[in-house]
């Protein structure tokens, strides 16, 4: 390949110089061992046709790529999924399950209590607004913990409380703060 390129370059240089300079320099020293005919050059050029096609194809790929913009992510901005202490999560889960079973044992469930635990399909907006007002009154005096608020027997009340907290957070009325993974969530007035 290099010999072919050098011969082509030499022919190009010869064609660019005037004829008087070509006669002064003995160029036969450069061509020792090579017999170049026009047919040999054509054959050599035909051997490199696939390379030229590949070059043009790569050039079109490069032009297409230059027309688009790829977003560059810094290492700091890339998402990091740290699950924290899996043992801590499992122990917290078993603790909550034990507390739930203990509450079930401590309470005498009547037929009315069983029906009361079945939530309505959609809580009324009035219920959510009332619960929001109750939570704001509680937050005026001090911060609350999510586990204290959600520690209720009634599932309807639990759902309304969650909806109220989400709405208050969306409106910027409260801030939800979690100091450590799997820890309790602190609720503060916004």
Secondary structure, DSSP 4 states (H G I P E B T S, - for coil): -HHHHHHHHHHHHHHHS-HHHHHHS-GGGTTTT----HHHHHHHHHHTHHHHHHHHHHHHHHHHHHHS-PPPPPTTTS-------HHHHHHHHHHHHHHHHHHHHHS---HHHHHHTSPPSS--HHHHHHHHHHHHHHHHHS-EEHHHHT--S-HHHHHHHHHHHHHHHHHTSEEEEESSTTSPEEEEE-
